[in-house]
Amino acid sequence: MSLHSLQTPHSGYHWDGQTNRFFEGWYFRVTLPETGQTFAFMYSIEDLAGGRPHSGGTAQILGPDDGYFCRTFPDPSLFWAWPEGLGLGHWRTLKAAATGRTPGYPAQPAPRLLSASEFEAYVTEGYQVTATWHQGQLEDPVAGRVAWQYHTAPVYGWGRPDQPQQSTAGFLSSLPIFEPGWQILMAHGHSTGWIEWQGKRYEFTNAPAYSEKNWGRAFPKKWFWLNCNAFDGMADFALTAGGGRRQVLGWMESVAMVGVHHRGQFYEFVPWNARVTWHIDPWGYWHMRGERPDYVVEVIGTTPLPGILLRAPTHQGMVYCCRDTALGQVSVRLWRRRGDKLEPIAAASSTQAGLEVGGRPWNQPWIKS
């Protein structure tokens, strides 16, 4: 299976050069089943034209035991991204070699994808990532240093691997009517490399990997999300589910979806082909059910952990407005419907699920029955 055949729609950067409010954000996750830990890298860039109150970038990392690391990138001119595929990077600070003052080194290169050795020679703080390579290093006076280098081999994009990959929001996502856009870039892959987190080095081979992105003017008014591709005894099972209140042509709608990849098949439950219901508590409990004429899925996520507050793009810039854990418990059951009977296809569980709620209000459960 070629990498190009697994590239999803919307893999490239969406900004069209306008000065209107705009953000784009990316999420890359690596799960380490042997240690029971997860690393999630969240990158965002806002108002790339510069000169605006929120112009610049942010890198957030969710680390072991739901640890948190964050660095801002105030200079948007040091950001780069490919419009035709997944590739982006942002430099925060550069070494003396990059200024041209060090003999044997040319002056600062234009922001672009660098070789691994070039990146280490020029960049003190920054990151770069494509569909197959992820590298970076960041330092904080209080939180310490984080560095990473790893390769990724995609297994699933969004859809069956032997068919053209799909837009997560359907064909209408090609039109700028949804606010925001959402695309799963890689539902499942295998990553090999290392991550150094505050003095400890984690090495891994073929670790489960996942990536997605959002773009638009702001995150939804309210949302929830579940993700896992490291299930107990199920190496080929990947779940992404979520829902929210989003803006469509000036009016708000509540929508949700569940997607499961398993043994080369893609089971999708979306508003245009299924009835999707949910019960989401303000924190600690997620329940979703999707029913199609041919398939049924049920997802339950729970956590006793308090989670960690994360920032997300809003009309007022990056704001702490969502709560996450990467150590959630999740169970998934999938059936084939034959008449009045449900025949089991798969049942999977994990204690390494990503669980999230965001936006507001969350003063009571959100139920759609």
C-alpha positions as CSV (number, residue, x, y, z in Angstrom):
1,M,0.0,0.0,0.0
2,S,1.6,3.3,-1.1
3,L,1.8,6.3,1.2
4,H,0.1,8.5,-1.4
5,S,-2.9,6.1,-1.6
6,L,-3.5,6.6,2.1
7,Q,-3.3,10.4,2.0
8,T,-6.6,11.8,3.0
9,P,-8.4,14.9,1.7
10,H,-7.5,18.1,3.6
11,S,-4.0,16.8,4.4
12,G,-2.5,20.1,3.2
13,Y,-2.5,23.5,4.8
14,H,-5.7,25.5,4.2
15,W,-4.8,29.1,4.8
16,D,-5.4,31.1,1.6
17,G,-3.4,34.2,2.4
18,Q,-6.4,36.2,3.7
19,T,-6.2,38.4,6.8
20,N,-9.4,37.2,8.3
21,R,-9.3,35.2,11.6
22,F,-8.0,31.7,10.8
23,F,-6.3,28.8,12.7
24,E,-5.2,25.4,11.8
25,G,-4.3,22.7,14.3
26,W,-2.8,19.3,14.2
27,Y,-2.7,16.3,16.7
28,F,-0.2,13.5,16.6
29,R,-0.3,10.7,19.1
30,V,2.0,7.8,19.9
31,T,0.9,5.1,22.4
32,L,3.4,2.9,24.3
33,P,1.5,-0.2,25.4
34,E,4.6,-1.6,27.2
35,T,4.8,1.3,29.6
36,G,1.1,2.2,29.6
37,Q,1.9,5.7,28.5
38,T,1.0,8.1,25.7
39,F,2.6,11.1,24.0
40,A,0.3,13.5,22.2
41,F,1.7,16.5,20.3
42,M,-0.7,19.3,19.5
43,Y,0.4,22.1,17.2
44,S,-1.5,25.2,16.1
45,I,-0.9,28.3,14.0
46,E,-3.1,31.4,14.1
47,D,-3.4,34.4,11.8
48,L,-0.3,33.6,9.8
49,A,-0.4,37.0,8.0
50,G,1.0,38.5,11.2
51,G,0.3,41.7,13.0
52,R,-2.9,40.4,14.7
53,P,-3.4,40.0,18.4
54,H,-3.3,36.2,18.2
55,S,-0.7,35.8,15.4
56,G,1.7,33.0,16.2
57,G,1.8,29.3,17.1
58,T,1.6,27.0,20.0
59,A,3.0,23.5,20.8
60,Q,1.3,21.5,23.5
61,I,2.5,18.0,24.6
62,L,0.5,15.6,26.7
63,G,3.1,13.3,28.2
64,P,3.4,10.4,30.7
65,D,0.8,10.3,33.5
66,D,-1.1,13.1,31.7
67,G,1.9,15.4,32.2
68,Y,1.7,18.7,30.3
69,F,4.2,20.8,28.4
70,C,3.5,24.0,26.4
71,R,5.6,26.5,24.4
72,T,4.4,29.4,22.3
73,F,5.9,30.5,19.0
74,P,5.5,34.3,18.7
75,D,7.0,34.7,15.2
76,P,4.6,33.4,12.5
77,S,7.2,34.0,9.8
78,L,9.2,31.0,11.1
79,F,6.2,28.6,10.3
80,W,6.0,26.6,7.1
81,A,3.4,24.1,5.8
82,W,2.8,22.3,2.5
83,P,-0.5,23.1,0.8
84,E,-0.6,19.8,-1.1
85,G,0.1,17.2,1.6
86,L,0.9,16.8,5.3
87,G,4.0,18.7,6.1
88,L,4.6,21.5,8.6
89,G,7.0,23.0,11.1
90,H,7.7,26.0,13.3
91,W,11.0,27.3,14.7
92,R,11.0,29.1,18.0
93,T,14.7,29.8,18.4
94,L,17.7,29.2,16.2
95,K,21.3,28.3,17.1
96,A,24.2,30.7,16.3
97,A,25.0,28.5,13.3
98,A,21.7,29.6,11.7
99,T,22.6,33.3,11.9
100,G,25.6,32.9,9.6
101,R,28.1,33.9,12.4
102,T,29.5,30.4,12.7
103,P,32.2,29.5,10.2
104,G,31.3,26.7,7.9
105,Y,27.5,27.3,8.2
106,P,25.4,29.3,5.7
107,A,23.0,31.9,6.9
108,Q,19.6,31.1,8.3
109,P,17.7,28.8,5.9
110,A,14.1,29.7,4.9
111,P,11.5,27.9,6.9
112,R,11.1,24.5,5.3
113,L,11.5,20.8,6.0
114,L,15.2,20.1,7.0
115,S,17.1,16.9,7.1
116,A,17.4,15.5,10.6
117,S,21.0,16.7,10.8
118,E,20.2,20.1,9.5
119,F,17.5,20.5,12.1
120,E,19.8,19.6,14.9
121,A,22.5,22.0,13.6
122,Y,20.2,25.0,13.1
123,V,17.2,24.8,15.5
124,T,17.4,25.2,19.2
125,E,13.6,25.0,19.7
126,G,11.1,23.9,17.1
127,Y,9.4,21.0,15.4
128,Q,8.9,19.5,11.9
129,V,6.5,16.7,10.9
130,T,5.2,14.9,7.8
131,A,3.2,11.8,7.3
132,T,6.3,9.7,7.9
133,W,8.7,11.8,10.0
134,H,8.4,13.7,13.3
135,Q,11.2,15.6,14.9
136,G,11.5,18.4,17.5
137,Q,13.0,19.8,20.6
138,L,11.6,22.3,23.1
139,E,12.9,23.6,26.4
140,D,11.1,25.3,29.3
141,P,12.9,26.9,32.3
142,V,10.5,25.1,34.7
143,A,9.1,22.1,32.8
144,G,12.5,21.0,31.4
145,R,13.4,19.6,28.0
146,V,11.4,17.5,25.5
147,A,12.9,16.1,22.3
148,W,11.7,13.5,19.8
149,Q,12.6,11.8,16.6
150,Y,10.5,9.0,15.0
151,H,9.4,7.5,11.7
152,T,5.8,6.5,11.0
153,A,4.4,3.9,8.6
154,P,0.7,4.6,8.0
155,V,-1.7,1.6,8.1
156,Y,-5.1,3.3,7.8
157,G,-6.0,6.8,6.6
158,W,-9.7,7.4,6.8
159,G,-11.5,4.7,4.9
160,R,-10.7,1.3,3.6
161,P,-7.0,1.1,2.5
162,D,-7.9,-0.3,-0.9
163,Q,-10.2,2.6,-1.7
164,P,-9.9,6.3,-2.1
165,Q,-9.6,8.0,1.3
166,Q,-12.5,9.9,2.7
167,S,-13.2,13.3,4.2
168,T,-14.2,12.9,7.8
169,A,-17.0,15.4,7.4
170,G,-18.1,13.9,4.0
171,F,-18.0,15.6,0.6
172,L,-19.4,18.9,1.9
173,S,-16.2,19.4,3.9
174,S,-14.6,20.5,0.6
175,L,-16.8,23.6,0.8
176,P,-16.1,26.3,3.4
177,I,-19.4,26.0,5.1
178,F,-18.4,24.0,8.2
179,E,-16.9,25.8,11.2
180,P,-14.5,24.2,12.0
181,G,-13.3,21.6,9.6
182,W,-12.2,18.2,11.0
183,Q,-10.1,15.5,9.3
184,I,-8.6,12.3,10.6
185,L,-5.3,12.1,8.8
186,M,-4.2,8.6,9.9
187,A,-6.5,6.4,11.9
188,H,-3.7,3.9,12.6
189,G,0.0,3.6,11.9
190,H,3.2,2.3,13.4
191,S,5.9,4.6,14.8
192,T,9.5,3.7,15.6
193,G,12.0,6.0,17.3
194,W,12.5,7.8,20.6
195,I,11.1,10.6,22.8
196,E,12.9,12.2,25.7
197,W,10.7,13.7,28.4
198,Q,12.2,15.6,31.2
199,G,15.3,13.5,31.5
200,K,13.8,10.1,30.6
201,R,14.2,8.5,27.2
202,Y,11.4,6.3,25.8
203,E,12.4,4.1,22.8
204,F,9.7,2.3,20.8
205,T,9.3,0.1,17.8
206,N,6.0,-0.1,15.8
207,A,4.1,1.8,18.5
208,P,0.5,2.6,17.6
209,A,0.2,6.1,16.1
210,Y,-2.6,8.4,15.2
211,S,-3.1,11.9,13.7
212,E,-5.9,14.4,12.9
213,K,-6.4,18.1,12.3
214,N,-8.9,21.0,12.5
215,W,-9.1,24.3,10.7
216,G,-11.3,27.4,10.6
217,R,-12.0,30.4,12.8
218,A,-12.5,28.6,16.1
219,F,-13.2,25.2,17.7
220,P,-16.8,24.2,18.1
221,K,-18.9,25.8,20.9
222,K,-19.0,22.5,22.7
223,W,-17.6,19.1,21.8
224,F,-16.5,15.6,23.0
225,W,-14.0,13.1,21.6
226,L,-12.7,9.6,22.0
227,N,-9.8,7.9,20.3
228,C,-7.9,4.6,20.8
229,N,-5.8,2.4,18.5
230,A,-4.0,0.4,21.3
231,F,-6.6,-2.3,22.3
232,D,-5.8,-5.3,24.5
233,G,-5.0,-8.2,22.2
234,M,-6.3,-6.4,19.1
235,A,-3.4,-5.1,17.0
236,D,-5.7,-4.2,14.1
237,F,-8.5,-2.2,15.7
238,A,-8.8,1.6,15.7
239,L,-11.5,3.9,17.0
240,T,-12.2,7.6,16.6
241,A,-15.4,9.1,17.7
242,G,-16.6,12.6,18.5
243,G,-19.4,15.1,18.3
244,G,-20.1,18.8,18.8
245,R,-22.1,21.9,18.2
246,R,-20.7,23.5,15.1
247,Q,-21.7,26.3,12.8
248,V,-23.0,25.6,9.4
249,L,-23.9,28.5,7.1
250,G,-24.6,30.7,10.2
251,W,-26.7,28.2,12.2
252,M,-25.7,25.7,14.9
253,E,-26.1,22.0,14.6
254,S,-25.3,19.1,17.0
255,V,-23.6,16.2,15.1
256,A,-21.6,13.1,16.0
257,M,-19.8,10.3,14.4
258,V,-18.1,7.0,15.1
259,G,-15.4,5.4,12.9
260,V,-13.8,1.9,13.3
261,H,-11.1,0.4,11.2
262,H,-10.7,-3.4,11.6
263,R,-9.1,-6.1,9.4
264,G,-9.1,-3.9,6.3
265,Q,-12.7,-2.7,6.7
266,F,-14.0,0.7,7.6
267,Y,-17.2,0.9,9.7
268,E,-18.5,4.5,9.6
269,F,-21.5,5.9,11.5
270,V,-22.2,9.5,10.5
271,P,-25.3,11.6,10.3
272,W,-26.0,10.8,6.7
273,N,-25.9,7.0,7.0
274,A,-26.7,6.3,10.6
275,R,-28.6,7.2,13.7
276,V,-26.0,8.3,16.3
277,T,-27.0,8.9,19.9
278,W,-24.9,9.9,23.0
279,H,-24.7,10.5,26.7
280,I,-21.7,12.5,27.7
281,D,-21.1,13.6,31.3
282,P,-19.3,16.9,32.1
283,W,-16.4,14.6,32.9
284,G,-15.8,10.9,33.5
285,Y,-18.3,9.1,31.3
286,W,-18.8,8.9,27.5
287,H,-21.4,6.7,25.8
288,M,-22.2,6.6,22.1
289,R,-24.2,4.3,19.9
290,G,-24.5,4.2,16.2
291,E,-27.1,2.3,14.2
292,R,-27.1,1.6,10.5
293,P,-29.3,-0.8,8.6
294,D,-26.4,-3.2,8.3
295,Y,-24.1,-2.5,11.4
296,V,-24.4,-1.3,15.0
297,V,-21.6,0.1,17.2
298,E,-21.5,1.0,20.9
299,V,-18.7,2.9,22.6
300,I,-18.2,3.5,26.3
301,G,-15.4,5.6,27.8
302,T,-14.8,6.2,31.5
303,T,-12.1,7.6,33.7
304,P,-11.6,8.2,37.4
305,L,-8.7,10.6,36.7
306,P,-9.1,14.3,36.9
307,G,-7.6,14.9,33.4
308,I,-5.6,17.9,32.3
309,L,-6.7,21.3,31.0
310,L,-5.6,22.0,27.4
311,R,-5.7,25.1,25.2
312,A,-7.8,25.3,22.0
313,P,-8.2,28.0,19.4
314,T,-11.2,30.3,20.1
315,H,-12.2,33.7,18.7
316,Q,-10.2,35.1,21.6
317,G,-7.1,33.1,20.8
318,M,-5.7,30.1,22.5
319,V,-7.7,29.5,25.7
320,Y,-7.8,26.7,28.3
321,C,-11.2,25.3,27.4
322,C,-11.0,21.5,27.1
323,R,-10.1,18.6,29.5
324,D,-8.2,15.5,28.3
325,T,-6.8,12.3,29.5
326,A,-4.7,9.8,27.5
327,L,-5.3,7.1,30.1
328,G,-9.0,6.5,29.8
329,Q,-10.8,3.2,29.7
330,V,-12.8,2.4,26.6
331,S,-14.8,-0.5,25.3
332,V,-16.1,-1.0,21.8
333,R,-18.6,-3.5,20.5
334,L,-19.4,-3.9,16.8
335,W,-22.2,-6.0,15.3
336,R,-23.6,-6.9,11.9
337,R,-27.3,-6.6,11.7
338,R,-29.2,-9.5,10.1
339,G,-32.9,-8.9,10.3
340,D,-33.8,-8.6,13.9
341,K,-30.6,-10.2,15.1
342,L,-27.2,-8.7,15.9
343,E,-24.1,-10.9,15.1
344,P,-20.9,-9.9,16.9
345,I,-18.0,-8.8,14.7
346,A,-15.6,-7.6,17.3
347,A,-15.3,-6.5,21.0
348,A,-12.3,-4.5,22.2
349,S,-11.2,-2.7,25.3
350,S,-8.3,-0.6,26.4
351,T,-7.0,1.5,29.3
352,Q,-5.1,3.9,27.0
353,A,-7.9,5.8,25.4
354,G,-7.9,9.5,24.6
355,L,-11.0,11.1,26.2
356,E,-11.9,14.8,25.9
357,V,-14.7,17.3,26.5
358,G,-14.4,20.9,25.5
359,G,-16.2,24.2,25.1
360,R,-19.3,25.0,27.2
361,P,-21.7,24.7,28.9
362,W,-20.9,21.5,30.7
363,N,-23.0,21.9,33.9
364,Q,-25.0,18.8,33.1
365,P,-24.8,15.7,30.9
366,W,-25.2,16.2,27.2
367,I,-27.8,13.6,26.0
368,K,-29.1,12.9,22.5
369,S,-31.4,9.9,22.5
